[in-house]
Amino acid sequence: MSEKFKRAVIFSGGGTRLMIYLGMFAALEKLDLKPDILIASCGGSFAATIINAFPDHLSRKEYLQSEEYFQFVSGTIVTEQKKLSKMGLFSLKKMLDKRKAPFIEDVFNRYLVEMPQDLSEYFPSIKNVQFSKEIPTVIIGSEVLFTPKDCGQKRNGRKLYQKAIFTDPETTKKINPEKIIADSESFKNSAVKESPKIFTNFSLLESTRASISDMFYVEPAFLQGKYFAGGAIDLVPAEISQHLAQEIITEKKQSYNPIEEALVRSVLGFSGNERLAETNLLLSGLQIDTINIKQELEGHYLKKGIDWKKFEVSFSFPKNYQQFVKDMEIQWQYGFDQTMKSIKKG
């Protein structure tokens, strides 16, 4: 095994945090703390892709303020599951059921947001971006170990998901899969297979599509004959970060809300909040505080709420392109400022 990277940064989840992560990365560069490796899950994987695709923070920011990206965001289609009689009632049932993934949940048909399987036609500017030697990158997702026809059956202790690590062949040489198994009580009887699996034959955009396939939000990705679900399987990838880097910079995150906690428990069979508490202990080094993100970015950040008149889940998207550009600027600045503040405190 070759020696560790000096410094890693973890971008962990939140599909609308892309610009915040770019602001964080720019601040780390300015502070002469540029990471030697990026480790990303869920929405953080898209930020990692943008960092790989463009050479500096100005061109990265410009891309996320571009018409190309705006068209994608504003074209978001919310499915019929938004009705409270569907996803709302389902979530309530799951909150009341404290069992750990007793059934194989139908993540193939029950989801809120339509996401194309192939992102390349929506993002022509970045469709050919490969994992680079410039900024080694690891993206976390999960392989689905069952098929749509298994849905609804009792799980009976079966493992349903396996952590998928997407990276390049060079970085793979530094990973010993046996050394990154989580020694976690919460995973013991979960629906997650103990050992991870490494994939080196996907582009960054394909890996991102897999990682953002969040249960009940986005349907699984179907890539090269396999189904992949999201990075929620390991939202804050502590073990692999410690395995690969001497120093780790991460984000101090909010806890899962009761609905999110219930959905993680019903699909993956472990407590998301117990796992977050574990990763906080494991990664007690440099943390960038984004706990108050929703309050501080009120009105400039994608908000999910309930439209009681329509009795459905609603999303607040920017009203026009100018508003979108302004919101993205505010998000970038928030990521930059929080990083500066947290590191000066630390």
N, C-alpha and C positions, 0 to 999 in steps of 0.2 A: 504494500500500500504506500502511495506517495504521501508527502507531508501535507498537513492541513493548509487551507487558505488562511490568510491573516484575519480577514473580517468579512462577515456575512450580514446582509440585511434581510429581514423577513417581511414580505408584503402579504398580509393574511386576510384575504376576503373582503367582502363588501363591494358589490358590483359597481357602486357609484363612487368608489374612492380613488379611481384611477389618477385623477389630477392631483389629489392630496399626496399620493405616493410619489408622483413626479416632483412635487414641491419638496417633499422630504429628501428625495435623492439629490436634488439640486443643492439643498442646504448641506447635506453630508459632503458633497464635492467641495463646496465653499469652505467648509470647516476642515478640509484636508482629511476627511474620514471616508473617502469613497470606498464602497465595498468591493471586495475581490470576487464575490459571488452573490448572486441574487437567488433567494429561495421564496417561491410564491405559491399561493393557493387561492382558489376561487377568483374573485375579481382582481386580486393582486397579480394574477398571472397575465392579465391584459397589460397592466402597467409595465411588467417585466418585458413583455413583447415590444412595447413602444420604446423602452430604453435600449433594447437591442437593435431596433429598426432605425433609430436616428442618432446622429453623432453628438448632439449637445442639448442642453435643457431648453433652449429657445425653439429649436426645430421640433422637439418632443411636444412642448406646450402648444406650438402652432398646429400640430397635427390634431391634438384633442380639441382644438377650437376650430377645426376645419369644417367645411360644408360636408365632407365625406363622413366624418364622425357624427356630425349633427343629424344628418339624414338617417343614420342608423338608429340613433337614440330616439328621435322624434317619430320614427316609423314603428316603434315598439307596439306589438299587438298583444292585448291582454285577452286570455281565453275565457270561455264560459265558466271556468272554475272560480272566477272572481265573485260569483254570486254567493252571498252568505249562506244560502241554502245548500251550497255545495262545499267549497273549501272552508267556509266559516264553521259550518256544522261539523264537518270532518275534523277540523282542528280542535274544536271543543271536546269531541269524543276522545281524541288522543290525549288531551290535557287530563281527562278524568281517568284514563287507563295508565296506570303506573308500571305496567309490565314492559320488559325490554324486548322490543321487536318480536312479539308473539307470532306475527304473520309476515308473509312476503308482500310488502306494500306495492301497489301498482304505480310506480314512479314513471311508467311509460305513457300513461294516459291522464294522470292527475297532476297538472302543473299550471301555473298562472300566466307565464309569458311565453309566447311563440319565439323560438330562436332557430334560425336556419341551421341545418346540419353542416353546410359548407359556408364558412364565413368569408371565403376568398373573394366572392363576387361583390360583397359589401365593403370590403377593405382592400381594393386593388393596390393601394400604395404599400401595403405591408404583407401581401399574401405570400410572397416568396421568402420571407425572413426566416433564416435557419438559426439554430442554436449557435452562438458565436464563441470564438476563442477569446475575443476582446473582453466580454463580460460573461463568464460562465454562469449558466442559469439552470435552476432545477424547478420544475413545476409539479405540484402535487395534485393528483386526481384519484380516481378509484375505478378499478375494473369491476363490472357487474358480473357476478358469478351465477346468475339465473337468467331465464328467458321470459319474455312477456307471458308465455302460457303458464308459467309457475305462479304468477301473481294471484294473491287471495288464499293460497295454501298456508297451512300452519308451518312455521319455520322449523320447529322441533330441533333446535340447537344447531341447525345448519349455518355455515358461514356464507354470507350473501355478497360480501364486498371484499376486495383486496386492494390495499393501497397501491396506487400506480405512481411511479416516479419517472417523469419525462425529462430527459437531459441528452447530452451529447456523449459519444463514445469515450472521449478524453476524461470528462468529469466522472463517468461511470467507473473508471479505473480507481478512483479515490473512495468509492462506496463499497463497504462490506455489508450486505443486507442483514447479516446476522447481528451486526452491531447497532442497528437502528430500530430494533424491535422495542416497542414501548413496554416498559415494565410497569404496567398500569392496572390497578385494581378495577377501574371502571371498564376496561376492555375485556375482562376475563370471560364473561358470558355473553359478550356482544355478538353482533352479526358480522364482525370484521375479522378476516383471516389474520393470523399473527404476523406472518412474514410479508414484506412488500415485494413488488415486482418492478423491474426497471425496463423502460422502453426508450430506444434510441432512434426509432425510425419514423418519428412524427415531426412535422414542422412546428414552429412556435405557435402559429395560429391554430393548428389542429390540437396541440396540447392545451392551449387556452380554452378552446371550445369544450374539451373534455372537462377541464377544471371548473368551468363556470356552470356545469350542468347540476345546479343545486336542486336537491330533492324538493319536489312540489313547486319549484319556481320555473325550472327549465327542464325539458325532457333530456334523457341521456343522449350522449353523442354516439353515433354509430360510425366507427373508424376501423378500416382494414378488417372488417368481419367481426369486430368485438363491440360490445356496449361499454361505455364509460360514463361514470357519474362524477360528481364534483369533488372539490378539495375539502368539503366539510368533514370528510373522513379524518382529516388532520389539519384543522384550520390554522393552528400555530405549530408548524413542524419542528418541534423542539429537538427531538433525538437526532434527526438527520443534520440539523444545523450544528449541534454540538460535535457531531461526528466529522463534519467537513471544515469547521472554522474554529479558530482560537477565540475570536471575539464576536459576539452576536448583538446586533442592534435590532430591536423589535418594537412593537407598538403595544401600549397599554390599552387594552380593549374593554369595551362594555361587556357585561354579562349577556348571555342569551335571555331574551324575554320568555315568559312562560309558554307561549305558543311555539317559539323556535325550539326551546328545550324539549317540549313534548314531541315535536316532529323528528328531532334527532334521535330521541329515545325510541320512537316507533319504527324508524327505518334502520338505523345503525345499531340500536340496542345498547347505547351507553349514554351517560349524562354529559352533555356539552359543557355545562358549567363546572362539573367536577374536573373534566379534562382541561378547561381553561385555568382552573386553580392550580393544577399540576404543572402546566406549562409556565405559569407565572413563577412558580418556585424554581423550576429548572432554568429559566432564562431571567435571572435576577440582575443581569447586567444593565446595559444602557437601554432605557425604554422611552419611547416618544409617546407622550400622553395625548390620546385623542378621545378620552372618555366622554367629554362634553361636546362631541362633534355635532350632534343633532341640534343642541341649543345654540351653539356658536355659529352654525351655518344655516340657521332658520331662514327659510325663504330662498336659499341659494343652493339647495341640496335636494336631490330626489326624495320625495316624502311618500310614504305608503300610509294610507289611512282608510277610514270607512265612510262611504257616502251613504248616509242613512236614508236619504230620499229614494235612492235606487236600490238600497239594501245590498251593497256590494263593496268589495275592496277597490280602492281607487289609488292611482299613482299621479303625483303632480309632476308633469313634464314642463320644461321651459316653454313659455308662450310663443317665442319667436327666436330667430337666430341671434339677434343682438343680445337678448336676455341670456341666451345660452352661453355666448362668449363671455359675458360679464360674470355669470355664475362660475364658469370654469376658472376664470382669473382669480376669483375670490377663494375658490377651493385650493388652487395651487398655492396661493399666498398663505392660506391656513396651514397647509402641510409644511411649507418652508418655515413659517414663524414658530410653529409648535416644536419643530426639530431644533431650531436655534435655542428656544427657551429651555427645552428639556435637557439639552446637552450642556448648556451653561449652568443649569441647576446641578446636573450630575457631576 
